[in-house]
Amino acid sequence: MLPPVFPLRWEHGTDRLDGLRDVLALRAEELLGGDGLGRIRRCAGPGCGWFFVDRSRSGSRRWCSSRDCGKRDRARRHYARTRQRG
């Protein structure tokens, strides 16, 4: 029996990959249909191209991953500073 509440929601199982397309479509709909759309950012890392949802309080996140693109960017800026001094 269907619940009498709208909107109806499809519940997916986690034991099979058959419904992966459906799960991804539902997650995309939740993201794009809600408040998250304004928080989608493109990574500032040169050549990265990944997108991410900026969930930081200030909304100022710059990289898809601080450990990857952020670390490379910080290293690049450090190298540029030390090279200018020498």
C-alpha atoms as an extended CHARMM CRD file, in Angstrom:
* protein
*
        86  EXT
         1         1  MET       CA              0.0000000000        0.0000000000        0.0000000000  PROA      1               0.0000000000
         2         2  LEU       CA              1.3210000000        3.4450000000       -0.9110000000  PROA      2               0.0000000000
         3         3  PRO       CA              1.6530000000        6.0420000000        1.8110000000  PROA      3               0.0000000000
         4         4  PRO       CA             -0.9430000000        8.8300000000        1.6310000000  PROA      4               0.0000000000
         5         5  VAL       CA              1.7610000000       11.5170000000        1.8100000000  PROA      5               0.0000000000
         6         6  PHE       CA              3.1510000000       13.4430000000       -1.1580000000  PROA      6               0.0000000000
         7         7  PRO       CA              5.6270000000       13.5970000000       -2.7140000000  PROA      7               0.0000000000
         8         8  LEU       CA              5.9980000000        9.8710000000       -3.0460000000  PROA      8               0.0000000000
         9         9  ARG       CA              9.5620000000        8.6510000000       -2.5630000000  PROA      9               0.0000000000
        10        10  TRP       CA             11.1950000000        5.6010000000       -4.0340000000  PROA      10              0.0000000000
        11        11  GLU       CA             13.2440000000        3.6240000000       -1.5340000000  PROA      11              0.0000000000
        12        12  HSD       CA             16.2440000000        1.8130000000       -2.9480000000  PROA      12              0.0000000000
        13        13  GLY       CA             18.1280000000       -1.1980000000       -1.6960000000  PROA      13              0.0000000000
        14        14  THR       CA             21.8530000000       -1.1610000000       -1.0480000000  PROA      14              0.0000000000
        15        15  ASP       CA             22.6890000000       -4.7710000000       -1.8840000000  PROA      15              0.0000000000
        16        16  ARG       CA             22.5880000000       -4.5550000000       -5.6950000000  PROA      16              0.0000000000
        17        17  LEU       CA             23.8660000000       -2.2130000000       -8.3680000000  PROA      17              0.0000000000
        18        18  ASP       CA             20.7790000000       -2.6360000000      -10.5480000000  PROA      18              0.0000000000
        19        19  GLY       CA             19.2000000000        0.5400000000       -9.2370000000  PROA      19              0.0000000000
        20        20  LEU       CA             22.3280000000        2.7040000000       -9.3360000000  PROA      20              0.0000000000
        21        21  ARG       CA             21.0430000000        4.8150000000      -12.2190000000  PROA      21              0.0000000000
        22        22  ASP       CA             17.7980000000        5.4310000000      -10.3360000000  PROA      22              0.0000000000
        23        23  VAL       CA             19.6340000000        6.3330000000       -7.1270000000  PROA      23              0.0000000000
        24        24  LEU       CA             21.8850000000        8.7810000000       -8.9730000000  PROA      24              0.0000000000
        25        25  ALA       CA             18.8910000000       10.3650000000      -10.6840000000  PROA      25              0.0000000000
        26        26  LEU       CA             17.1130000000       10.8050000000       -7.3520000000  PROA      26              0.0000000000
        27        27  ARG       CA             20.2060000000       12.3430000000       -5.7210000000  PROA      27              0.0000000000
        28        28  ALA       CA             20.6640000000       14.7170000000       -8.6650000000  PROA      28              0.0000000000
        29        29  GLU       CA             17.0230000000       15.7610000000       -8.4110000000  PROA      29              0.0000000000
        30        30  GLU       CA             17.4110000000       16.4310000000       -4.6830000000  PROA      30              0.0000000000
        31        31  LEU       CA             20.5190000000       18.5160000000       -5.2690000000  PROA      31              0.0000000000
        32        32  LEU       CA             19.2670000000       20.5070000000       -8.2360000000  PROA      32              0.0000000000
        33        33  GLY       CA             15.7490000000       20.9410000000       -6.9030000000  PROA      33              0.0000000000
        34        34  GLY       CA             16.7210000000       22.1780000000       -3.4680000000  PROA      34              0.0000000000
        35        35  ASP       CA             18.8710000000       24.8420000000       -1.8890000000  PROA      35              0.0000000000
        36        36  GLY       CA             22.0520000000       23.0140000000       -2.9040000000  PROA      36              0.0000000000
        37        37  LEU       CA             22.0240000000       24.3820000000       -6.4540000000  PROA      37              0.0000000000
        38        38  GLY       CA             23.4800000000       27.7170000000       -5.3190000000  PROA      38              0.0000000000
        39        39  ARG       CA             26.3180000000       25.9050000000       -3.5430000000  PROA      39              0.0000000000
        40        40  ILE       CA             27.6610000000       24.0050000000       -6.5520000000  PROA      40              0.0000000000
        41        41  ARG       CA             31.1810000000       25.1850000000       -7.3770000000  PROA      41              0.0000000000
        42        42  ARG       CA             33.8700000000       24.2580000000       -9.8720000000  PROA      42              0.0000000000
        43        43  CYS       CA             37.2750000000       23.4200000000       -8.4500000000  PROA      43              0.0000000000
        44        44  ALA       CA             39.8080000000       26.2620000000       -8.7650000000  PROA      44              0.0000000000
        45        45  GLY       CA             42.6380000000       23.7880000000       -9.2710000000  PROA      45              0.0000000000
        46        46  PRO       CA             44.2980000000       24.2360000000      -12.6820000000  PROA      46              0.0000000000
        47        47  GLY       CA             43.2080000000       21.4440000000      -14.9930000000  PROA      47              0.0000000000
        48        48  CYS       CA             40.8950000000       19.8190000000      -12.4410000000  PROA      48              0.0000000000
        49        49  GLY       CA             37.3850000000       20.4960000000      -13.7120000000  PROA      49              0.0000000000
        50        50  TRP       CA             35.6040000000       18.6730000000      -10.8580000000  PROA      50              0.0000000000
        51        51  PHE       CA             32.4640000000       20.1400000000       -9.3330000000  PROA      51              0.0000000000
        52        52  PHE       CA             31.5550000000       19.9630000000       -5.6540000000  PROA      52              0.0000000000
        53        53  VAL       CA             28.9100000000       21.1480000000       -3.2200000000  PROA      53              0.0000000000
        54        54  ASP       CA             30.3220000000       23.8860000000       -1.0020000000  PROA      54              0.0000000000
        55        55  ARG       CA             28.9800000000       23.0640000000        2.4410000000  PROA      55              0.0000000000
        56        56  SER       CA             31.3320000000       25.4400000000        4.2410000000  PROA      56              0.0000000000
        57        57  ARG       CA             29.7320000000       27.9890000000        6.5430000000  PROA      57              0.0000000000
        58        58  SER       CA             31.1150000000       30.9790000000        4.6380000000  PROA      58              0.0000000000
        59        59  GLY       CA             30.5450000000       29.4740000000        1.1890000000  PROA      59              0.0000000000
        60        60  SER       CA             34.1330000000       30.1990000000        0.1920000000  PROA      60              0.0000000000
        61        61  ARG       CA             35.5190000000       26.7300000000       -0.4910000000  PROA      61              0.0000000000
        62        62  ARG       CA             37.8000000000       26.7380000000       -3.5410000000  PROA      62              0.0000000000
        63        63  TRP       CA             38.9060000000       23.1660000000       -4.2030000000  PROA      63              0.0000000000
        64        64  CYS       CA             37.2540000000       19.8020000000       -4.6780000000  PROA      64              0.0000000000
        65        65  SER       CA             39.7250000000       18.3920000000       -2.1470000000  PROA      65              0.0000000000
        66        66  SER       CA             41.9900000000       20.2960000000        0.2000000000  PROA      66              0.0000000000
        67        67  ARG       CA             44.3540000000       17.3330000000        0.2350000000  PROA      67              0.0000000000
        68        68  ASP       CA             44.7140000000       17.1700000000       -3.5450000000  PROA      68              0.0000000000
        69        69  CYS       CA             44.0060000000       20.3600000000       -5.4840000000  PROA      69              0.0000000000
        70        70  GLY       CA             44.3370000000       22.5780000000       -2.4160000000  PROA      70              0.0000000000
        71        71  LYS       CA             47.7040000000       21.1280000000       -1.4940000000  PROA      71              0.0000000000
        72        72  ARG       CA             49.0230000000       21.5840000000       -5.0340000000  PROA      72              0.0000000000
        73        73  ASP       CA             47.7780000000       25.1850000000       -5.1180000000  PROA      73              0.0000000000
        74        74  ARG       CA             49.3860000000       26.0120000000       -1.7680000000  PROA      74              0.0000000000
        75        75  ALA       CA             52.6630000000       24.4060000000       -2.8760000000  PROA      75              0.0000000000
        76        76  ARG       CA             52.5920000000       26.3670000000       -6.1580000000  PROA      76              0.0000000000
        77        77  ARG       CA             52.0370000000       29.6710000000       -4.3130000000  PROA      77              0.0000000000
        78        78  HSD       CA             54.7940000000       28.8450000000       -1.8070000000  PROA      78              0.0000000000
        79        79  TYR       CA             57.2160000000       28.0510000000       -4.6170000000  PROA      79              0.0000000000
        80        80  ALA       CA             56.3540000000       31.3400000000       -6.3660000000  PROA      80              0.0000000000
        81        81  ARG       CA             56.9400000000       33.3320000000       -3.1480000000  PROA      81              0.0000000000
        82        82  THR       CA             60.2840000000       31.7070000000       -2.3700000000  PROA      82              0.0000000000
        83        83  ARG       CA             61.4550000000       32.0830000000       -5.9610000000  PROA      83              0.0000000000
        84        84  GLN       CA             60.6530000000       35.8270000000       -5.9400000000  PROA      84              0.0000000000
        85        85  ARG       CA             62.8240000000       36.3500000000       -2.8310000000  PROA      85              0.0000000000
        86        86  GLY       CA             65.8400000000       34.5130000000       -4.2210000000  PROA      86              0.0000000000
